[in-house]
Amino acid sequence: MRAAAANATTAYAARFALATLVMVAGIGSAAAGEAFLDDAEVVETLVDHTLRGKDWIEYYTGSGEIQGKVRYFGMREYTGRWSVKEGRVCYVYERAEANTCSFLRKAGETISHHLRDGTLKKDGVASRMPGRRLDAF
């Protein structure tokens, strides 16, 4: 009798684990399948706003300028330019090795930077604040 109860418990646990994995995989797929922001949404998201990541903060002007600070190798201020075309926002900085392009997603005031295939970029999650808030870093 105990063996039957143990087998039933094991079978239930296995079904529960499988259902949980399917549910988690479905959530991951839905998140990865979310649409990127289009050009107008990128402009609305960035212009006159500051994005703060783990080790960086940037303010974006309507004329395409970037004012920022970064913690890599000590605190450093920098400038750059941003532009958007076909939903892809590109950032050009004083140091060319930092230049990059991203596709953005927005969830509330959280902005995430992705590769075209939906992969989240390193240090690619930022909080969005209205106005020039470089002091918030």
N, C-alpha and C positions, 0 to 999 in steps of 0.2 A: 504494500500500500504506500509506504514511504517513497519507494522508487517511482511509482506513478505520479505522486504529488510533486516530487523533485523534477521529473520530466516535464510535467505541466508547467511548473514555475519556470524552468529553463526555456521552454518553448515560448511562454509569454514574454519573458525577458528578451529573447531573440527577436520576436515580432515588434516589441516596443523599440528596441535599438534600431531595427531596420526602418521603422516608421519615422523615428527621430532623424535618422540620416537622410531619408528622402525629403523630409520637411526642411531640414537645414540646407540641403543641396538646392531645393526649390527656391528658398529665400536668396541664396547666393546668386542663382541664375537670374532671378528677378532684378536684383540690385545691379548685376552686370549688364542686364538688358535695358536698363533705364536710358532714356534718350539724353544725349548731350545737349547743352544749351545751344540755341541758334545764335546768329550774329547779334540780333537785337537784344536777346536775353543776356549775352555776354556783356554788351555795352551797358545795359541797365545794371548789371551786377557789379561791374568794375568802376564805372565813372563816379568820381567823388566818393569813393569808398576805400577802405584800408582792409587788406587781407593779412591775417597773422597766422603764420605756420609755427612749427615747433622751434625752428632756428632762424626764422626770417619774418620780416614784416614789410609790406609794400603799400604805398598809396598810389592810386591811378587817377590821372587827370583826364578830362574830356578831349584834350589835344594829343593824347597818346603818350604822355610822359609818365615815368615811374620814379618815385622817390622811395628809397628803401634802406633797411638796416639788416645786417646778417651777423650771426654769432660765430660762423666758421672762422677759426684762427683769430679769435678775439672779436670784439664789436667793431663793425665797419659800416660806414654809410656809403651808399652808391646811388647812381641814377641809371635810367634806361628808357626804353621806349616799348610800347605794346601796340599791337594791331590785331585785328580779327578778320578772317575771311573763311567762309564756308564752315562756320562753327569752330574753327581752329584758331586759338589765340596764341600769338607768338610774342616772346619777350626777347629783346635785344639789349644787352648790357655792355658796360664799359669793358668788361673782361669777356671776350668772345667765347671762351670755354664754358661760360655760364648760360649762353643763349639756349633757349628751348622753346618748344611749342607744346600746347596741351589742349585737350578737349575737356570742358568743364561740366560738372554736375552740381546741382544746388539742392540742398535739403535744409529748409529753414535758412539759417544764417551760416551754415556750414558749406564751404565750397571745396570740391575735390577735383584734383588735376589727374587726368588719365591719358594713357596712350590710346590710339585709335581703336585698338581691340578691347578697350575697357579696363585694362590693367591699371591699377592705382600707381601713380608715380611716387618715388621715394620722397618723403616729407611733403606729400601732396595734399594734405588735408589742412584747411585753414578756416579760421572764423572770420566772418565779415562784419565790419563796423562802419557806420556812416562817417563821412568826413575824413579829414587828414588826422590820423591817430597814431603817428609814429612814436608818440610818448607812451603808448600802451605796451611797449616792448622792453 
